Amino acid sequence: MVVQMVMLCVLATLLCQVWCSAELYHSEEELHPQALHPWRNQGKGLVRVRRDWIIPPIRVSENSKQVPENLVQIKSDKIFTSKVIYKLEGPGVDQEPKNLFEIDDRTGIIRSKRPLDREKYSSFALKAFALSPSGERLENPTTIEIMVLDQNDNRPAFTHSQFIGTVPEFSVPGTSVMSVSATDADDPMTENALLSYSIIGQESFPGNTVNKTMFGINNETGAIYTRDVGLDREVVKSFRLKLQVADMGGMGLTSDGVAIIHVSDINNHAPQFSPVSYRMTAVENRKDYEIGRVNVTDSDDRGTENWKARYSISSDPNSNFAISTDPATNQGILTVVKPLDYEAQSQHILILTVENLNPLSNKAPNLPVSTATVLVTVVNENEAPHFREDPIQIVVLESVGPGTLLKSNIAYDPDHSDLRFEISRDPERWLDINRDTGDITARRTFNMRSPHVKNNVYSAIVKVIDADGVSNTATVAITLKETNDFPPQLFPLSGSVCQGAGRSSRLVVTAVDEDLPPHAAPFTFEIPDDLSTNWTVIQVNDTHAVLQPLVELEAGEYAVTVLVSDSGSPALSAYAQVNVTVCLCDSSGDCKSEVGAILGSSVGISFIALGIIVASIALLLLLLPLAVAVTACRRRHHIMKGTGLLVGESEDDVRDNVFNYDEQGGGEEDENAFNVDLLWNPHDATPGSFYPGYGVPRGKQPLRKDAPHNLPSPSYPRRPPADPTDLEDYINDGLEAADSDPNVPPYDTALIYDYEGEGSLAGSLSSIASGSSDGDQDYDYLNDWGPRFQKLANMYGPS
């Protein structure tokens, strides 16, 4: 059995050696072929088509110096039956980048024409064709892949020319500071791009302050960390590290870089006062001004929150002082924020403390908080007198009597100086003030209705002056309380109610009072008991009531006495007599006229009586024109006394009277007649007319179109009588003629005066009174005088 087992082992060993030899042969033939047969098929007869061979990539080293270099040869089986021409296409041949590869069209050898750069093109995929001489494809295209092998031809490079980082002072070893990085253009899958970092130099600032190696770096990741203690910001500010990176794991190509590491400050130093005691002065009665500064020292980084100081005052019970920080110098600025009083306290001792804005680090020395003492001396100055209140409030009745004391002890002087008082403003002169004591008294009674009283408050200004002339003013606000000075008044004092309307007919009355609340409304209305037989008054609201008859009254006038009282304390009352007319009313509640009342009365009137009334009215209308005509005839033959001449004036001649019109539309009563004969110019006389009283001819007056001419005008007396005893007759005659003349105003009448007198610069107006007839006179030129004369043109123009 042992022999058999040995034999089996020897046989197995031999078989394994034969198999391995065969496999090794086939592998070498496939990896290093001299010629590829991508289109090989079986012989004649039944043909079984094989799968195409999988051609492995052809590997070519970059930067090869042996060019042109044969890379591979391809062959087609068709070469045994006919001539074959080989073609190659693709990037690196006829596409960009061109002319890197070529193929021998007869032998099928593919060559590289120029050195290759893997960093530009790492691989190429080409198409190989087998063609007949006529260009016919003999085989399907075959893909030829060419891989460019990398060489370590690129140095690594840092991503930044300078790396900057920070690390807090007193950091423990192993504290991460920053990371640096680099790149390599070589194949990252090879050692040509395997990078390794290192620190090859260290420099401190200020120089030579630190001699030991303070930082280390991870050679694979580039992370920089602290490796020793002793980073003190007050000793060293920053470090400059010289870095190096190498490929091939540190054995290949190298590049240098720089890293700047700043040591950042921590608050490990508390601020300290320097010096710790100060003396300052402050002027009393002033505020919001600086009295001095205090100094502190801090070794932390200047300008940072670890250096900036914050001050506080721990001994200022009245909060008279404040302290702030100057951001540029870190000094404490001490100011007075509330006025000081020398008389109350002449010195103040302040205790100041200081600390940083940032809290102290646990690495800082354990020291007490720094303090300083400030002695502030108050400087006395002459202060202005002070009023005990401003405004000075006074509440008083408006009816207070003169001499009444309104206010005393109104001011004082902090320096105990003598004071004098005066009134600066008192528009109504209601006040007096004692020059020495300042007592304010009433000079006369107040008046709530004064325009200087606003919302029941009267304002004045008083002034106080000390012995040195320093003064102060204050407002005196006097609130006036209303007193019941006026009784209420009733309105209206006359009215009407309808007869027979019963309680539905009433007269509304209103009460008003010059006093203000609470001495005015609500009012009470009543009729005295002895006068309330036929009438009653009913309250409607606080200010209104109605008068109403209690019984049916006959039409006529009634006097009703009403007593009105206000709400003042004490209340004031007043009697008012209301004249009430009881009358028949129409449907709207208004009194009817006399005739309507008679016609509409229950008594009635007969038809015969009505006819008599109408006939009487007609007779009066007929007698009136007859009386006017008789009066006019008698006036025309009136003989002027003292002349013996018959006055036969024209009815159109009214120029000799000047009418005095004191109101619009008046003047129909010629009560102030004035003879204007002296204004007549005898040189302007024209034949055919005579001036009344002198027999001198005059021109005919133009016809007025705004006055009626269907009735004759009465004659007017032309001259005043010489005898004063006849003056009354003269006036009565003129008045009667004016009242009877239908052609005189009220009309829009222009009185015409012919002559203004000798020597007048204005010239005579007699041209207006032309001697021609109405038809001969042409007044069309009045239309050319503008709109102001349009009325005159319409009066005298052609109709």
BABA-299440 format. One record per residue: residue in one letter; x, y, z of N, C-alpha, C in turn. Coordinates in steps of 0.1 Angstrom, whole numbers, plus 5000, padded with zeros to 4 digits. Each point is the difference from the previous one (the first is absolute). Example, Ala and Ser with C-alpha at 12.3 -4.5 7.8 and 13.67 -1.06 7.14 Angstrom:
<rs>
a513249435078499150125000500950125000s499650114993500950115000499250115008
</rs>
This chain:
<rs>
m500849885000499250125000500950135000v501049995007500950125001500650024986v500449904993500650014987499050064990q498749965001499050054991499850155003m500050035013499750155003501250084994v501249965001501150074995499950024985m499649894993499950014986498950104996l498950005007498950104997500550145002c500850025010500550145003500950044989v500949914995501050044989499250034988l499049924997499250024988499350135000a499550045012499250125001501050124998t501249985005501050114999500450024986l500249904992500350014986498950074992l498849965003498850064993500050155003c500250035012499950155003501150084993q501249944999501150074993499750024985v499449894994499750014986498950114998w499050005008498950104999500550145002c500950025010500550145002500850044989s500849914994500850044988499250044988a498949934998499150044989499350135002e499650035012499350135003501050114999l501349985004501050104999500350034986y500049914992500350024986498950084993h498749965003498950084994500050145005s500350025013499950145005501150094994e501249954998501050084994499750034986e499449914993499650034986499050114999e499050005010499050104999500450145004l501050005010500450135005501050074991h500849934994501050054991500049944986p498850034994499949944986500950094990q500549934991500750074989499050054989a498949924999499050044990498649955005l499050094998498749975005499249964988h499149905002499149964989498650025004p499550125000498750035005498949944991w500349974988498949954991500249854996r500749925009500349864996498749915001n499949924989498849904999500549864998q499149905000500349864997500349984985g500549884997500349974986498749984991k500349934989498949984990499049905006g498949994993499049905004499050085008l499449925009499150065009500750105009v499550125000500750115008499250045012r500649995011499450055013500650135004v499350105000500550135003500350015015r501350045003500450025014499750145004r500050015013499950135006501350084997d499950134998501250084998500950005012w501350014997500949995012499950135007i500249995014500150125008501450045001i500350114993501450054999500350085012p501049965008500350085012500650134996p499950105010500550144996501549994998i500450094991501550014997500550115009r501049975008500650095010501250064994v500050145001501150084994500550095011s501350015003500550095010500050144995e499650105009500150144996501450054999n500250104993501350074999501149904994s499649914992501049904994500950074990k501349975001500950074991500249924987q499549874999500149924988498850024991v500050104992499050024990500650024986p499349954990498749925001500349865006e499049955007500149875007498849914996n500449884995499049904996499349955013l498650014999499349975012499349864998v499549974988499349874998499849994985q499749874996499749974986498749924999i499150044991498849934999500049944986k499349884999499949934987498649954998s499649994987498749944996500249874993d499149905002500149884993499850014985k499450114996499850034985501350024993i501150015007501250024993500549884992f499449885003500449884993499249994987t498950074999499249994987500150124992s500350115005500150134993500850105007k500350114994500850105005499250085010v500650035012499250085011500850135002i499250105002500550135003499450045014y500950045010499650035014499950155002k498950045007499850145003499850015015l500350125005499850035015499450145001e499050015009499350125002499850025015g499750135004499750035014500950115005p499850045013500850105007501549965000g500850094996501549974999500449974986v499049984991500349964986499550114991d498750004997499450104992499150095008q500049995013499250095009501050055011e499650125005500850065010500249915013p501249995004501350064995500549914988k500250064989500349934988501549975000n500349904991501449964996500849945012l499349945010500749935010500349854997f499149944991500149864996499949994985e500549894995499849974985500049854999i499649954988500049864997500549984986d500849894999500549974986498949924993d499550064989498949954993500249864994r501349964998500349874994500249895011t500850045010500349915011499150005012g499350105002499150025012500850035013i501250054999500850045012499550145004i499650015013499650135006501250055008r500350134998501250065005499650135007s500850045011499850135006501050104993k499550124996500850094993500750105009r499450035011500650105009499949965015p500850055009499949975014498650045005l499449915009498750035006500150065013d498950075004499950075013498849955007r500249925011498849945007499150115006e500750115005499250105006499050074991k500349994987499150054990499049904995y500549884996499249904994500549875007s499149945008500449875007499749884992s499150004989499749894992499550044987f500049914990499550024987499249884995a498950024994499249894994499950024985l500749914992500150014986499249894993k499650024988499349914991500949954989a500149874999500949944989499149934989f500350034988499249954988500949914991a499449894994500649924990499350034987l500650064989499350044988500649934988s499249984990500549954987500650124993p500849974989500650114993498950104994s498849944998499050094995499350085011g500449985012499450075012498949935006e499749874996498949935006500549945014r499150005010500449955013500049854999l501149945004500249865001499649945013e500150085010499749965014499250115007n499449965011499450115009501150075007p499850135003501050085007500349945014t501250015004500549955013500550125008t499750005013500450115009501449965006i500950104999501349995005500150105011e500349965014500150095011501450015004i500550135001501450025004500050085013m500649945010500150065014501450065001v500150135005501250075002500449975014l501249955002500549975013500750125006d499750035014500450125006501549995004q500650115000501450025005499950115010n500950015010500150105010500750124994d499250074992500650124993499450135005n499250005011499350125005500450025015r500450115004500250035014498750035007p499949965013498850055007500150155003a498850065002500050155002498950035011f500450095009499150045010498850084994t498849995006498950074994500050155002h500750055011500150145002501550045002s500350114995501450055002500450025014q498950035009500350025014498749975008f500249915010498949965008500050085013i498850055005500050085012499049945010g500449995012499249945011500350075013t499249975010500150065013499949895011v500650025011500049915011500050095013p499049975009500050075013501349985008e500450115007501149985008499849915011f501149935005499949905011499249884996s500049974987499349884995500849885004v499349895004500749875004500549934987p501149925002500549924988498949914994g500049994987499049934993498850084995t500050135004498950094995500150024985s498949974993500050024985500150154997v500850034990500250144996499450024987m500449934990499550024986500449884992s499649994987500449904991500550064987v501049934994500550054987499849894990s500050034987499749904990500850034988a500249894992500850014987499449914990t500350024987499549914989501249954992d499749894992501149944991499349964988a500550044988499349974987500249864996d500949935006500249864996498849915004d500149874995498949915002499849985015p498850045005499749985015500049855004m499949914990500049865004501449945001t501050084998501349965001500850075011e501149955003500850075010500650144995n499850024987500550134995499250115006a498849985005499250105006499849985015l500749915006499949985014500850105008l499350095007500750125006500349985015s501150075004500450005014500450145004y499450055012500350135004501050005012s500750125001501050015011500350155002i500450035013500450145004501649995000i500650094992501450004999500650125006g499250105005500650125006498950075009q500550075010499150085009500650135003e499350115000500550135003498950085008s500450065011499150075009500150154999f498950075003500050145000499450055013p500750095007501450054998501049884999g501150034993500949904997500749945012n500349874999500849935011499450015013t498750015001499350005013499649865004v499949914990499749865003501049914992n500749915007501049924993499649864998k499049955008499649864998498949994989t499949874995499149984990498649995006m499150104996498750025006498949934992f500349964987498949944992500549884993g499049914997500249884992499049994990i500249904990499149994989499849854997n498849974997499649864995500549994986n501049904997500649994987499049964989e498949935004499049964990498950104998t499550065010498850094999500550154999g501150045005500450145000499550085011a499449935011499550075011501150055010i500050135003501150055009499450015014y500849975010499549995014501250055009t499650045012501050045010500749885006r501250015002500849885006500750035013d499950135004500750045012499350115007v500350035012499450115008500850134999g499550115004500750125000499650114990l498849994995499550104991499450115008d500750115001499650125008499950124990r498850054999499850114991500950125004e500250035012500850115004501549984997v500449874997501449974997500249994985v499149924993500149974986498750034993k500050074989498850044994499649904989s501049944992499749924989501249914997f499749894991501149914996499849994984r501249984994500149984986500649864998l499249904995500549874997500349974986k501149944997500449964987499649864998l499149974990499449874997500649944988q499949874999500549924988499049894998v499749974987499249894996500849924989a500049875001500749914990499049894996d500249964987499249894995500749875002m499449894995500649865001500249985015g499150055009500049975014501250075007g500450114994501150075006501449984994m500049914990501349964993500150064986g499050074996500150054986500250154999l499350064991500250144998499450085012t500650125002499650095012499750144996s499250075009499750144999499950065013d500250135002500050075012498850095002g499650035012498950095003500350075013v499050105003500250085012498650005008a500149995013498850015009500350115010i499150105002500150105010499049975011i500549995012499149965011500150125010h498850065003500050115009499549955014v500650055010499649965014499050105004s498749955002498950095004500050025015d499550125004500050045014498849945008i500349965012498949975010500150105011n498950015007499950105011500649945013n501350015000500849945011500650125008h499650124998500550125007498950095004a499850025012498950095005500550155000p499250094997500450144999500350055015q501050095001500450055013500150154999f499450075011500150155000501450045002s500450114994501350065001499950154998p500150095010500049965015498749965005v499949985014498849955006499350115008s500550125000499250115007500150134991y498950085001499950124991499250115008r500350124996499350125005499450084989m498850035001499350084989499150105007t499650104992499150115004498850004991a498850045006498850024992499250125004v499450074991499350135003498649965003e499450065010498649965004499050064989n498949935000498950054992500249984985r501049924996500349974986499949854999k499749954987499949864998500549974985d500249874998500449954987501350074995y501049995009501350054996501149925006e501149994994501149915005500850075011i500349935010500850065011501449935001g500349894993501349945000500049864995r501249944999500249874994500949915009v499849875000500849915007500649904990n501249955004500849914991500149865005v500049904990500249865003501149954991t500649895004500949924991499549864998d500249954988499649864997501049944989s500649895003501049944991499449924989d498749985000499349934989500150084987d499649934989500150064987499250134999r500650114997499450134999498950004990g498950065004498950024990499049885000t500349895007499149895001499150015012e499049915000499149995011500749965013n501249934999500849965011500750125006w500150114993500850125004499050115005k498950014994499150115002499549995015a499950125006499650015015498650045001r499449965011498650045004500150055014y499650135003500150065013498750005007s500050015013498850015008500450085013i498950075005500250085013499249935011s500649985011499449925010499650085012s500250145000499750085012499450134995d498950004994499350124995498549985002p499650025013498649975003498950084993n500450134996499050084993500250004985s500949924995500249984986500350144993n500950075007500450134994501149994989f500749885000501149994991499849874991a500750014989500049884990501449994995i500449884996501349984994499949914987s500750044990499949934987501549974995t500149924990501349964995500350074987d501250064999500550054987500549894992p499449974988500449884993501450004994a500550124999501450014994501149985011t499850065012501049995010499749915011n498849955001499549915011499950075013q500150145000499950075012498550015005g499850025013498750025005499750155001i498950044994499650145000498950035010l500350085010499150025011499250134998t498750005000499150114997499050025011v499550125001498950045009498749994992v499149925004498749984993498850065008k500250035012499050075008500750125008p499450124999500650115006500449985015l501150055004500549995014499650135007d499949985013499650115009501150025010y500750114999501150035010499450015014e498950075001499450025014499649865006a499749914992499649875006501249915002q500949994991501249925001501150054992s501150045007501150064993501149914994q500049875005500949904995499349874998h500549924990499549874997501249914998i500049885006501049904999499449884992l500649984988499549894991501049895000i499549875000500849884999499749944986l501049994992499949954986500549864999t499449914992500549874997500049994985v500849904995500249984986500149854997e499649964988500149874995499950004985n500449894994499949994985498649974995l499850034987498749964994499949855000n501149934996499949855000500449955014p499449895004500449945013501549955000l500650005012501349955001500149854997s501149964994500349864997500449935013n499849875000500449925012501549995001k500750044989501550005001500650135005a499150105003500450135006500449995014p500950085005500350005015498850035008n499949945011498850025009500350135009l499750124994500250125007498750075003p499950095011498850075003499750114990v498750044999499650104991500750135003s500650074991500750135002499050115003t500350095010499150115004500950135001a499350114999500650135002499150095007t500650105007499250105008500150144994v498850064998500050144994499350095010l500750115004499550105009499650124992v498650035000499450104992499750125009t500650124997499750125008499050084993v498950045006499050094994500450145001v499950084989500450145000498750085001n499950095010498850085002499950114990e498850034996499750114991498750065003n499850134996498850075003498849944992e499149945007498949934994498850094998a499349984990498850084998498949965010p499250095004498949965009499149894994h499449935008499149894996498650025004f499149984991498650005004499649865006r499250005009499649875007499149924990e499450064991499349934990499950094987d500049934989499950074987499249914990p498850034997499350135003499550005014i499850135005499450025013498549994998q499449895007498649974998499250075010i499050084996499050075009498649974995v499249965009498649984997499250105008v499150084994499350115007498750024993l499050055008498750044994500250134991e499350004989500150124992499550135006s499249995010499550115007500850045012v501249955001500850045012500250155001g500150055012500150145001501450054999p500250134997501350064999500749995013g501449975000500849995012500049865006t499349914994500049865005501449944998l500649935010501249934998499849874992l500749994989499949884992501149905002k501250055002501149905001501250075008s500749935009501150055007501149905000n501250055004501249915001500249924987i500250074989500049944987501449974996a501150055006501349984995501050015012y501249944997501150015010501350014992d501150035008501350024994501049905006p500649914993500949905006501250075007d500450124996501150075006499550095011h498849995003499450085011500250154998s499850044988500150144996498650075001d500050135002498850075000499450004986l498649995000499349994987499150124999r499750034987498950104997499249944989f498750035000499149944991499350114991e499649964988499250094992499249924990i499050064994499149944990500550034987s500449904992500550034986498950004990r498949935002498950004991498749985007d499150094998498649995006499150084990p499649944989499250074990498850075005e499349955010498850065005500250095012r501350005005500450085012499149965012w499849875002499249955011500849975012l501350005000500849965011500950115005d500449985013501050085007501049905006i501250045002501049915007500850095009n500349955012500850075010501449994995r500750124999501350004995501049925008d499850005013501049935010499649865003t498749975002499649875004499549914989g499650064989499549924989498649965001d499250055010498649975002499250054988i499249914994499250044988498650035005t499450124997498750035004499250044988a498750005002499150044989499950165000r500250054988499950154999498650044998r499249934992498650024998499349874997t498750014999499249884997500449944986f500049875000500349934987498749994992n500249974987498949994990500249884992m499149915001500149874993499950024985r499450114995499850034986501250074993s501050025007501250064995500649914989p500550074989500649924989501349935004h500650055012501249945005499849885009v498749965002499749895008499749884990k500849905001499949894991499749875008n498849944998499649885007500050035015n499550125004499950045014501350035006v501150014993501350035006500650134994y500450085010500650134996501549995004s500950044990501449985002500750145001a500950005010500950125002501449955002i501050095000501449965002500550095011v500749945010500650075011501549984999k500850095005501550004999500550025014v501149925003500750025013501550034997i500650095008501350044997500850005014d501249945000500850005012500850135001a500950015010500750125003501150034989d500449894993501050014990499450024986g498850014999499350034987499749874993v500249885006499649884993498549985002s499449974989498549995000499549874995n498749985003499349894995498550034999t499349944991498650034997499249875002a498750025002499149895001498650054995t499249904996498750034996499049995011v499150095001498949995010498749964992a499549885004498949954993498850015010i499150094998498950025009498749944993t499649905007498749934996498850075006l499250064992498850085005498849905001k499450015012498849925002498850094998e499149954992498850074996499250035013t499450135000499150035010498750044993n498949995008498750034994499750155000d500450064989499950154999498850044992f499549924991498950054991498849915002p498850065001498849925000499749964985p499249894999499749954986499050104993q500050004987499250084992499149914991l498850044998499049924993499850064986f500049914990499850034986499049904993p499150044991499750144997499050065010l499950134999499150065009498750034994s499849954987498750014994499849884991g498749974997499749894992498549994998s499649894994498549984998499749855002v498749985004499449875001498750004992c499649894996498749994993498849995009q499050074996498850005008499249874997g499549945010499249884998500849874998a501450015001500849884998500249925012g499550055012500149935012501549995004r500349885006501449985005501049984989s499649984988500949984989500650134995s499550115004500550134996500950055012r501250034997501050045011501050094994l500750075009501150094996501349955007v501049974992501349955005500850125004v500550005013500950105005501349945004t501150084999501449955003500650105011a500849945008500750085010501549994997v500750125001501450014998500650075012d501349975003500750065011501450034997e500550125003501350044997501149935009d499549945011500949925008500449874993l501049945005500549874995499549895010p500049874996499749905009500950005012p499649975012498649945003499050105004h500250134996499150115004499050034989a499849924991499150034989499049894999a499949924989499049904999500449885010p498949925004498650014996499250115006f499150064993499250105005498649955004t499450075009498649975004499150114996f498849964995499050104995498749985009e499550125003498749995008499350134998i498749995002499150125000499650035014p500250125005499650035014498549955002d499849965012498649945004498950104997d500350135003498950104999499850034985l500849964991499950034986499849884991s499749885006500049884993498549954997t499150104999498649964999499749944987n500450064989499749964986501149934993w501250015005501249954993500849915009t500749914994501049915006501349994992v501149975007501249984993500549855003i500449944990500449855001501549994996q500849955008501549984998500149894989v500950034990500249914989501449935002n501050085002501449955003500750105009d501350005001500750085009499950154996t499750034987500050144996498850054993h499049914998498850044993498749965008a499050084998498749975006498950054990v498849975002498950044991498950075009l499550114994498850075006498849954994q499049975008498849934995498850065008p498950044993498850045007499349895007l499550035012499249895007498650004996v499450114995498650014996500050064986e498849994994499850054987499950165001l500950064993500150155001499550064987e499550135002499650074989501250064992a499850024987501150064993500450145005g501350025001500550135005501449995006e500450105006501450015006499949975015y501049915004500149965014501450025005a500250055012501350015006500149905011v501049914998500249885009501450025007t500050005013501250025008500649865004v501349984996500749885003501250025008l500249925010501150015009501049894996v501350044997501049914995501150005010s500549885005501149995010501149914994d501350045003501149924996500449905011s501149934997500449895010501250055008g500350135001501150055007499849985015s501150025007500049995015500550135005p499250105005498549985000499450034987a498849954998499350014987499550144998l500150054987499450134997498849984991s499050095002498849994992499650134994a499250004990499650124993498549984995y499250115001498750004994500050054986a499349934991499950054986498550004996q499650114994498750014995499949964985v499349904997499949954986498650044995n500150084989498850054993499549894990v498949945003499449894992498850054993t500049974987498850044992499249874997v498850005004499149894998499250044987c500149924990499450034987499549884993l499150034990499649894991501149964991c500249874998501149954992499549934988d500950004990499749924988500449855002s499949934989500349865001501549975003s500850094997501549985004500350055014g499150055007500250055014500450145001d499950084989500450145000498750095001c500250115007498950095002499550064987k498650014998499550054988500050155001s499850074988500050154999498750055006e499850135002498850065006498849964992v500150024986498849974992499749855000g501149924999499849865001499549965013a500450065010499549975013498550035001i499650114995498650045001499149914991l500649974988499249914991499949865006g501149965006500049865005499549995014s499650115006499549995014498749935000s499649965012498849935002498850094999v500350145003498950094999499550024986g500950014990499650014986499750154997i499750024987499750144995499049984989s499050104999499049994990500550044987f499349964989500350044987499950154998i499050065006499750154999501250085006a500449955012501150075006501349994991l500249894994501249984992499950104988g498850014994499850094989500350155004i499550045012500350135004501550035001i500749905006501550015001500750024987v499549924990500750014986499650134994a498850055002499650134994500850125006s500249995013500850105007501450014994i500649884998501450004995500150064986a498949974991500050054987499950155000l499150055009499850155001501350075004l500849945009501350065004500950004988l500049904992500949994989499750114990l498750044999499650104990500350145005l499950025013500250135006501550045000l500849905001501550025001500550074988p499849964987500550084989499450144999l498750025004499450135000500850095009a500349955012500750095010501450034995v500649914993501350034995500050114989a499049984991499850104989499750145006v499250015010499650145005501350065007t500749925007501250055006501150054990a500149924989500950044990499650134993c498750024998499550124993500250125009r499849985013500250115009501550045001r500949904999501450035001500650074988r499349984988500550064988499850155000h499050065007499750145001500450075013h501049945005500550065013500950114996i499850125007500850124997501150015011m501250014995501250015009499950135007k500249995013500050125008501250094998g499850134999501150104999500450034986t499449924990500450034986498850054992g498949955003498850054992499949934987l500849894998500049934987499249875002l499449964989499249885000501049884997v500049905009500949884998499249904992g500449994987499449904991501149914995e500649925008501149924996499649884992s500949954993499849884992499949885009e499249904997499949885008501249914998d500850034990501249924998501250065007d499850125006501250075005500149975015v500949925004500249975014501550035004r500650084992501450025002500350105012d499050075004500350105010499949955015n499849875001500049945013501149905002v500850005010501049905003499449915010f499949874996499449905009501149935008n499949995013501049945009499549865002y500749904995499649865002500949945010d499449965012500949945010499949855000e499149944991499949865000499749964986q500249864997499849954987498550004997g499650064988498650004996499250115007g500650085008499250115006500050124992g499550115006500050134993498650044995e499049915002498750054995499450115008e500550025012499550115008501050115000d499750114993500950114998499950095013e500749955011500050085012501050105001n501150004992501150095001500150074987a499050074996500150074987501050115000f500750024989501050114999499950064987n499850134999499950074988501450014993v500049954988501350004993499950104988d499250115002499950094989501350074997l500850025010501350064998500949924992l499849874998500849924992499750014985w498950074997499650014986500950114993n500549964989500950094992499150084990p499950135001499150074991500550014986h501349974998500550004986499649884992d499549905007499649874993498650004996a499350125002498550004997499849994985t498949934996499649994986498750054998p499750054988498650064997499049895002g498850055004498949915000499749955014s500850025010499749965014500550105009f499450015012500450105010500249935013y501050065007500349945013499050055010p499549915008498950045009500550105010g499250115001500350105010500750124994y500749974989500850114994499650034986g499249924994499650024986501149984990v501049925004501249984991499749874994p500149994986499849874993501149905004r499649875000500949895003499749884990g500949914999499949894992499049895006k499449934991499149895004500849885005q499649955011500749885006499749884992p501049914999499749874992499049925008l499249924992499049925005500649875007r499649985013500549895007499149884997k500649884998499249894996499749915012d500650035011499849915011498950055010a499450114997498950065008498750014992p498949975007498750014992499750154997h499350024988499750134995498550014997n499249915005498650004997499250095010l500850055011499350095009500850135001p499350115002500750135000500750015014s501250074999500750025013499550135006p499950015013499650125007501150105000s499650125002501050115000500750015014y501250044999500850005012500350155004p500150045012500450135003501450024996r500450114993501350024994501050075009r499450105008501050075009499550005014p500850005009499650005014499450145003p499150015009499350135003501050095007a499850134998500850105007499650025014d498849985003499550025014500149865007p500650005011500149875008498749955004t499050085001498749955005499449914990d500350014987499549924990500849874997l501049985008500949884998499349875001e499149995010499249885002499249974989d499350104994499149984988500949954989y501150064998500949964989500449865001i500449955012500549865001498849914998n498850035006498949914999499549994985d500150124993499649994986501049914992g501350015003500949924992499949855004l499749975012499849865004498849944994e498950084999498849954994500149984986a500850094993500249984985500949884998a500949975008500949894998499249875002d499150005010499349885003499049974989s499550104993499049984990500549984986d501350024998500749994987500249854997p499349954990500349864996501349984991n500650114996501149994991501450015008v500050015013501250025007500449875006p501149995006500549875006499049955010p500049875003501149914998500149944986y500950054992500449954987501550024999d500549934990501550024998500150134992t500050125007499950134994501350075001a500450064990501250095000499550145000l500350085010499650145001501050084991i499550094993500850084990500250145005y501250055001500350135004500750074988d499550124996500550064988501350075002y500250055011501150105001500749985013e501349995000500849985012500550135006g499850114993500550135005501150064991e500250135001501050064992501449965005g500949984990501449975002500249865004s499149914997500249865004501049934990l501049945005500949934990499449884994a498949955006499449884994499150044988g499850124998499150044989498549985003s499250044992498650005002499449864995l499049955006499349884996498750034993s499950134996498750044994499849944986s501149954994499949944987499149885001i499849945012499149885001498650054998a499750125005498650054998500050084987s499849934990500050074987498650074998g500150104992498850084998499149934989s500549904994499249934989499049925007s499149954992499049925004500549865002d499149915006500449865003500349934987g499350034990500349934988501250054993d500450135002501150064993501349955007q500049985013501249965007500449864997d501349984997500549874997500949965011y499749895007500849955011500749874997d500249974988500749874996501450005005y500650125001501450005004500249955014l499049995008500149945013500449854999n499749934990500449864998501549984998d500750124996501449994998500850025013w499350035010500750045012500449885009g499749894996500449885008498849955009p500349885007499049945008499550085012r500850105004499650085012498950094996f499850044987499050094996498849924992q500049875002499049934992498650025005k499950025014498750035006499550144995l500950104999499650134995499649994985a500749924993499649994985498749934999n499749905009498749944999498850095004m500450105009498950105004499750104989y501050054993499850114991500249964986g500349884997500249964986498749984993p500049984987498849984993499249875004s498850015001499249895005499749904989
</rs>
